[in-house]
Amino acid sequence: MAVATQEQPAAGPASENLAAVKPKRQKKPLPKQIHYPFWFGGSASSFAACVTHPLDLVKVRLQLRSGNAPSTMVGTFGYIVRNEGILGLYSGLSASLLRQMTYSTVRFGVYEDLKRRFTPEGEKPSLPLLIGLSCFSGFLGGISGNAADVTNVRMQQDRALAPEQRRHYKHGLDGMLRMLREEGPKSWFRGVWPNSVRAALMNASQLASYDTIKAALLQYTPLGDTTTTHFTASFMAGFVATTVCSPVDVIKSRVMSASGKGQSMVALLRDITAQEGVKWMFKGWVPSFLRLGP
């Protein structure tokens, strides 16, 4: 009795090629987007400022350094502690918190809201869209937080000035009100253009790069949506943002620290380049990165 057998495909070049083809690695689906309250970015930045304020203070002192003041981060830390005490590292903290409550709340809140509105559910936003939204929200944040930023820079620099030049602001609100009385409403907008440009660059280089790096880590590495992933993306985005924003940050600090009628931007750039060379662009980079990266 004949037994029926299933016909086997003949081995040949076609079957060998099929066997050699490896299945493509599938991308992991993006996790569902979580919508946070508008004020989360500002509150998180305020908490961070309480920890990182000494680094911000040292950064400003290095950017505005003159005379025989220390030229390194460690030297500046030591100089402040010796001459002003530990609390000297927190000069201007009230103005820094006021700045975060305005600047960071607007830049993070507007960015997240616009990103949600312009990105279809379940889809990944494009890099050009992220850059455009982050520039716009950062620019708005820079304008909204400018008055507090001017006060912050002045309070951080105050103890480094000669006694007769010190302003002695009691706290952030006192500094803003005194500027309004003594220098007029324009003082609240001193350096607003370099500050807003810096904020736009900061948002574009920080938030857009953070979202892009985080999405790549989630899709192409075994990392899940964990603290390690967020920290890695933040650290890398901090490096990008610090480097991109450093030159504008130095200009912003110098313009805001001045009183009275300041010189034009072109004249300022010409003078500091002639006096200090191009290295002025990265003054305070190390403490700025140590503050921003983590």
C-alpha positions as CSV (number, residue, x, y, z in Angstrom):
1,M,0.0,0.0,0.0
2,A,1.4,3.3,-1.0
3,V,1.9,5.9,1.7
4,A,1.2,9.5,0.6
5,T,4.0,11.8,1.6
6,Q,4.0,15.6,1.6
7,E,6.2,17.0,-1.1
8,Q,9.2,18.9,0.2
9,P,10.4,22.0,-1.6
10,A,13.5,21.5,-3.5
11,A,16.6,23.1,-2.1
12,G,18.0,25.8,-4.4
13,P,19.5,29.2,-4.5
14,A,16.2,30.9,-3.7
15,S,15.6,28.9,-0.5
16,E,19.2,29.4,0.6
17,N,18.8,33.2,0.1
18,L,15.6,33.2,2.2
19,A,17.4,31.3,5.0
20,A,20.2,33.8,5.0
21,V,17.9,36.8,5.4
22,K,17.6,37.7,9.1
23,P,14.5,39.4,10.4
24,K,14.8,43.1,10.9
25,R,14.9,44.4,14.4
26,Q,11.6,45.8,15.3
27,K,11.4,49.2,17.0
28,K,9.8,49.3,20.4
29,P,6.5,51.3,20.4
30,L,6.7,54.7,22.1
31,P,5.2,54.8,25.6
32,K,1.9,56.6,26.0
33,Q,2.5,60.3,26.5
34,I,1.9,61.6,30.0
35,H,0.4,65.1,30.3
36,Y,1.8,66.9,33.3
37,P,0.3,70.1,34.9
38,F,1.5,73.4,33.4
39,W,3.4,74.4,36.6
40,F,5.5,71.2,36.9
41,G,8.5,72.6,35.0
42,G,8.6,75.8,37.1
43,S,8.2,74.0,40.4
44,A,10.9,71.4,39.4
45,S,13.3,74.1,38.4
46,S,12.7,76.0,41.6
47,F,13.6,72.9,43.7
48,A,16.7,72.4,41.5
49,A,17.7,76.0,42.0
50,C,17.9,75.5,45.7
51,V,20.6,72.9,45.1
52,T,22.4,74.3,42.2
53,H,22.4,78.0,43.1
54,P,26.0,78.1,44.3
55,L,27.1,76.9,40.8
56,D,25.0,79.6,39.2
57,L,26.6,82.2,41.5
58,V,30.1,81.0,40.7
59,K,29.2,81.0,36.9
60,V,28.1,84.7,37.1
61,R,31.2,85.7,39.1
62,L,33.4,84.1,36.5
63,Q,31.5,85.8,33.7
64,L,31.8,89.2,35.3
65,R,35.3,88.6,36.7
66,S,37.6,91.7,37.0
67,G,40.8,92.6,38.7
68,N,42.5,89.9,40.8
69,A,39.4,87.8,41.3
70,P,40.0,84.0,41.0
71,S,39.8,82.7,37.4
72,T,38.8,79.1,38.2
73,M,35.6,77.5,39.5
74,V,37.4,76.0,42.6
75,G,39.2,79.2,43.3
76,T,36.0,81.2,43.1
77,F,34.2,78.8,45.5
78,G,37.0,79.1,48.0
79,Y,37.2,82.9,47.7
80,I,33.4,83.3,48.3
81,V,33.5,80.9,51.4
82,R,36.5,82.7,52.9
83,N,35.2,86.2,52.4
84,E,31.4,85.8,52.6
85,G,30.9,82.5,54.5
86,I,28.8,79.5,53.4
87,L,25.7,81.6,53.1
88,G,27.5,83.8,50.6
89,L,27.1,80.9,48.1
90,Y,23.3,81.5,48.3
91,S,23.4,85.3,47.6
92,G,20.4,86.1,45.4
93,L,18.6,82.8,45.9
94,S,15.2,84.6,46.4
95,A,15.6,86.3,43.0
96,S,16.7,83.0,41.4
97,L,13.5,81.3,42.7
98,L,11.4,84.2,41.4
99,R,13.1,83.8,38.0
100,Q,12.4,80.1,37.9
101,M,8.7,80.7,38.8
102,T,8.3,83.0,35.8
103,Y,10.9,82.0,33.2
104,S,10.9,78.2,33.7
105,T,7.1,77.9,34.2
106,V,6.5,79.7,31.0
107,R,9.1,77.9,28.9
108,F,8.4,74.4,30.0
109,G,4.6,74.9,30.2
110,V,4.2,76.5,26.8
111,Y,6.5,73.9,25.2
112,E,4.7,70.9,26.6
113,D,1.2,72.4,25.8
114,L,2.2,73.3,22.2
115,K,3.9,69.9,21.7
116,R,0.7,68.1,22.8
117,R,-1.5,70.3,20.5
118,F,0.7,69.8,17.4
119,T,1.6,66.1,17.7
120,P,-1.0,63.5,16.9
121,E,-1.7,60.9,19.6
122,G,0.7,58.0,19.4
123,E,3.1,59.7,17.0
124,K,6.6,61.0,17.6
125,P,7.0,64.8,17.0
126,S,9.6,65.7,14.3
127,L,12.8,67.4,15.3
128,P,12.1,70.6,13.3
129,L,8.7,70.9,15.1
130,L,10.5,70.4,18.5
131,I,13.1,73.0,17.7
132,G,10.5,75.5,16.5
133,L,8.2,75.1,19.5
134,S,11.1,75.2,22.0
135,C,12.5,78.4,20.4
136,F,9.1,80.1,20.7
137,S,8.4,79.0,24.2
138,G,11.9,79.8,25.4
139,F,11.7,83.3,23.9
140,L,8.4,83.9,25.8
141,G,10.0,82.6,28.9
142,G,13.0,84.9,28.6
143,I,10.7,88.0,28.3
144,S,8.5,86.9,31.3
145,G,11.5,86.2,33.6
146,N,13.7,89.1,32.5
147,A,13.1,91.4,35.5
148,A,13.8,88.6,38.0
149,D,16.9,87.6,36.0
150,V,18.3,91.1,36.2
151,T,17.7,91.2,39.9
152,N,19.3,87.7,40.3
153,V,22.5,88.7,38.4
154,R,22.9,91.9,40.4
155,M,22.4,90.2,43.8
156,Q,24.9,87.5,42.8
157,Q,27.5,90.1,41.8
158,D,26.8,92.6,44.6
159,R,29.4,91.3,47.1
160,A,32.1,91.3,44.5
161,L,31.7,95.0,43.9
162,A,33.4,97.8,45.7
163,P,31.4,98.8,48.9
164,E,30.3,102.2,47.3
165,Q,28.9,100.4,44.3
166,R,26.8,97.7,46.0
167,R,23.1,97.9,45.8
168,H,22.1,95.9,48.9
169,Y,18.9,94.4,47.6
170,K,17.1,92.7,50.5
171,H,15.5,90.0,48.4
172,G,14.2,89.5,44.8
173,L,11.0,91.5,45.1
174,D,12.8,94.4,46.8
175,G,15.4,94.5,44.0
176,M,12.7,94.6,41.4
177,L,10.8,97.4,43.1
178,R,13.9,99.4,43.7
179,M,15.0,99.1,40.1
180,L,11.5,100.4,39.1
181,R,11.8,103.4,41.4
182,E,15.4,104.2,40.9
183,E,16.0,103.4,37.2
184,G,12.5,103.3,35.7
185,P,10.4,100.5,34.0
186,K,13.1,100.0,31.3
187,S,15.4,98.5,34.0
188,W,13.1,95.5,34.1
189,F,13.9,94.9,30.4
190,R,17.7,95.5,30.6
191,G,19.3,92.8,28.4
192,V,15.9,91.4,27.4
193,W,17.0,90.6,23.8
194,P,20.2,88.7,24.6
195,N,18.2,87.0,27.5
196,S,15.4,86.0,25.2
197,V,17.7,84.8,22.5
198,R,19.6,82.8,25.1
199,A,16.3,81.4,26.4
200,A,15.3,80.4,22.9
201,L,18.6,78.7,22.3
202,M,18.5,77.1,25.7
203,N,15.1,75.6,25.0
204,A,15.9,74.5,21.5
205,S,19.2,72.9,22.5
206,Q,18.0,71.5,25.8
207,L,14.4,70.4,25.3
208,A,14.5,69.4,21.7
209,S,17.7,67.4,22.2
210,Y,16.4,65.9,25.4
211,D,13.2,64.6,23.7
212,T,15.2,63.4,20.7
213,I,17.8,61.6,22.8
214,K,15.2,60.1,25.1
215,A,13.1,58.8,22.2
216,A,16.3,57.2,20.7
217,L,17.2,55.5,24.0
218,L,13.6,54.1,24.4
219,Q,13.5,52.8,20.9
220,Y,17.0,51.5,20.2
221,T,18.3,50.4,23.7
222,P,17.1,48.0,26.3
223,L,16.4,51.0,28.6
224,G,12.8,51.6,29.5
225,D,11.0,54.7,30.7
226,T,13.1,54.8,33.9
227,T,15.0,57.4,35.9
228,T,18.3,56.2,34.3
229,T,16.9,57.0,30.8
230,H,15.7,60.5,31.9
231,F,19.0,61.2,33.6
232,T,21.1,60.1,30.6
233,A,19.0,62.2,28.2
234,S,19.1,65.2,30.6
235,F,22.9,64.9,31.0
236,M,23.5,64.8,27.3
237,A,21.1,67.6,26.6
238,G,22.7,69.7,29.3
239,F,26.1,69.4,27.5
240,V,24.6,70.5,24.2
241,A,22.6,73.4,25.8
242,T,25.6,74.7,27.9
243,T,27.9,74.8,24.9
244,V,25.4,76.5,22.6
245,C,24.2,79.1,25.1
246,S,27.5,80.0,26.7
247,P,28.5,83.0,24.6
248,V,25.0,84.6,24.8
249,D,24.9,83.8,28.6
250,V,28.1,85.8,29.1
251,I,26.7,88.8,27.2
252,K,23.4,88.6,29.1
253,S,25.2,88.7,32.5
254,R,27.4,91.6,31.5
255,V,24.5,93.7,30.2
256,M,22.2,92.9,33.2
257,S,24.9,93.7,35.8
258,A,25.4,97.3,34.5
259,S,23.5,100.3,35.7
260,G,22.5,103.3,33.7
261,K,22.8,103.6,29.9
262,G,24.8,100.6,28.6
263,Q,26.8,100.4,25.4
264,S,25.5,98.8,22.2
265,M,25.8,95.1,21.6
266,V,28.2,95.6,18.8
267,A,30.5,97.8,20.9
268,L,30.3,95.3,23.8
269,L,31.3,92.4,21.6
270,R,34.1,94.4,20.0
271,D,35.5,95.5,23.4
272,I,35.4,92.1,25.2
273,T,36.9,90.3,22.2
274,A,39.7,92.9,22.0
275,Q,40.4,92.6,25.7
276,E,39.9,88.9,26.3
277,G,40.0,87.1,23.0
278,V,37.5,84.5,22.0
279,K,37.9,82.7,25.3
280,W,35.3,85.1,26.8
281,M,32.6,83.0,25.1
282,F,33.1,80.1,27.4
283,K,33.7,81.8,30.7
284,G,31.8,79.9,33.5
285,W,31.2,76.9,31.2
286,V,32.2,74.3,33.8
287,P,29.9,75.5,36.7
288,S,27.2,76.2,34.2
289,F,27.3,72.6,32.9
290,L,27.6,71.1,36.4
291,R,24.5,73.1,37.3
292,L,22.5,72.2,34.1
293,G,23.6,68.7,33.2
294,P,22.4,66.8,36.3
